[in-house]
Amino acid sequence: MLVRIMKSRSPRRRRRSGKSSDIRSVSRTTRETQGSGGGSRMTQQRTRLSPLSSDPIPAVVTRTPIQHPLIYRKRLLDTSEATGGDLVAVYAESQQQPYAYGLFNPRSELSLRLLWNGAEFPDERAWERRLKQAVQVRTEVLRLPEECSTWRIIHAEADGLPGLVVDWFDGILSAEAFSLGMYQRGALLMPMLAQMTSAKHWMLRPSPQFLAQEGCEPDVLATEGFPDQIVVHEYGTRFRVRFAGSHKTGFFCDQRENRRKLAEFCADKTVLDLCCYTGGFSVSAALGGAREVTGVDIDDIPLQVAKENANLNHASARFVQADIFTWMREMLRNGRQYDVVILDPPKLIRSRREIEEGTKKHFAMNRLAMRLVRPGGLLLSCTCAGLLQEAEFTRLLAAAARSGGDDFTEMGVSSAPRSFRTIARTGAAPDHPVHSGCPETEYLNAAWLLMD
């Protein structure tokens, strides 16, 4: 079904900053999915953010109006004329006016991402306003440039741009697209954001699950001369960010306030940082006066950066490449315990299908980590799985503390239940706001537990 949305006037044409030759496509080694329409055509960049006023606009129909920005395919009644990445008008059944506009992808289970509510058509200036609002929150409300040189500047649904996150790294914009429609507009949105922020370079990469979730695997886009790495700072602590081969956008800005808070607990303490990645918590603990810091991660490249980060800050920390389950069991057999333990695993639940398995992994990790904390010590346990709600995470932690088992006896560890007192609950830094209409934007839970 095609409908024509009448606008009061045609949107003003906006000149793209820079020339097309300034953007390069970084080839990926994995293949694109081919099918109806072809993966390569799906991933072509759009020449406009929104259609012209004279263009017909595809429509999709839902049974009733839906306000949540993420809408699954099973809730859509009619999508017959919309194609991958289209900006569509969203109608409720039997209504004559659209109630929202969003980006559509028929190949994705999460087929529709709403950007605007209401019948008013979003022209290209509406996109520009969204970007400006996001920038103003970080620079004028939170005033992050006064203390840091890195922060999240676009937080997907929370900033009204579902399917896109962008982090600022001291004049460099690093973005990750989760939505085909957002990826297709990357070569328009990123130069616009770069102009607003005076960024020197930008890069847009598809999420690691883009092929499975969006039905194609596009190339990375970046400006010519995009740097391989950069050094940033937060509250005086320096970190090297390497973009090639890194997770997400290159660095986890969301734990900034938690890193700062952790340092307050570490003076003259022994500290264990599990899933340490590039050593953010490890370095913060060392600078907080820790007597001994050990960071453990399975990936070699992040550990190399972790060592560099320790050197950048003249911080003393030891880093070990190991599977944390194997390493924790070995420490327990050796009778080792620590004053402070940080457990900050990568995202273990990426879809509803992974909830059960991911919850089991969180339980198993915490069960072992709790036994490595000496009585009276601190466990900082984190989850970045938005589908694992805070209440369920709390129940999981309590169950992990109570859990015994023959494996503890075999390791020479007491299987008696442990308990804890929660002294704080924190989340992501404020540049990762939580939207009232999308609970999933509150994805990071950090529990500060005194182990008895």
Buried (B, 14 or more C-beta within 10 A) or exposed (E): BEBEBEBEEEBEEBEBBBEEEBBBEEEBEEEBBEEEBEBEEBBEBBEBBBBEBEEEBBBBBBEEBBEEBBBBBEEBEEBEBBBBBBBBBBBBEEBEEBBBBBBBBBBBBBBBBBBBBEBEBBBBEBBBEBBEEBBEBBBEEBEBEEBBBBBBBBBBBBBBBBBBBBBBBBBBBBBBBBBBBBBBBBBBBBBBBBBBBEBBBBBBBBBEEBBBBBBBBBBBBBBEEBBEBBBBBBEEBBBBBBBEEBBBBBBBBBBBBBBBBBBEBBEEBBBBBBBBBBBBBBBBBBBBEBEBBBBBBBBEEBBBBBBBBBEBBEBBBEBBBBEBBEBBBEBBEEEBBBBBBBBBBBBBBBEEEBBEEBBEBBBBBBBBBBBBBBEEBBBBBBBBBBBBBEEBBBEBBBEBBEBBEEEBEEBEBEBEEBEBEEEEEBBBBBBBBBBEEBEBBBBBBBBBBBBE
